[in-house]
Amino acid sequence: MNLDFNKNNDGLVPAVIQDNNTNKVLMLGYLNKDSLRLTLSTNVVHFYSRTRQRIWKKGEHSGNELSVVLLKEDCDHDTLLIKVNPVGSVCHKGDDTCFKEVNISNNFIDILEKIIEKRKNNLDKSSYISNLFNKGTNKIAKKLGEEAVEMVIESKDSNPKLFLEESADLLFHYLILLQDKGFKLKHVVNVLKKRHK
């Protein structure tokens, strides 16, 4: 290993910590020469804390250590990738990773589908969506049918606000049914694109 600790004025190199089994990026830390030596000699990740100005072993208080599987340096010799088997949660907030998903989509349908997917995979009794999934496909399809009828009724009247609200209800319940059947709206769009050709 030929890491260049002199590239940064503080003598530290960043280390990306990755789960060896899932490949999920868990956290980012910094190492100096001494913490790297400790990491290599113990097979447990040791960082250098920039705030406390000292070496610390990940999990020294919690017991949630990072057991080293593999170290790789990048082509510039100024960054490490450390593949680990984590023991317990990694983030100090109790999560398995310090990185939180940020939705960069400007498409609200994508955001809504992620919410529906989360409610489907983590059933919550207080969630309307979870309760629908819990009742099964027949209940979801029945509710979609009811919303379709309500939208058709509103289309015959001249209240644009109610028509749009019922249209939104119909689309919302359609997205739920799609996920119940293992699909998302993009799958339907793909069918439409093929037909357009």
Buried (B, 14 or more C-beta within 10 A) or exposed (E): EEBEBEEEEEBBBBBBBBBBEEEBBBBEBBBBEEBBEBBEEEEBBBBBEEEEEEBBBBBEEEEBBBBBBEBEBEEEBBBBBBBBEBBEBBBEEEEBBBBEEEEEEEEEBBEBBBBBBEBBEEEEEEBEBBBBBEEEEEBBBEBBEEBBEBBEEBEEEEEEEBBEBBBEBBBBBBBBBBBBEEEBBEEEEEEEEEEEE
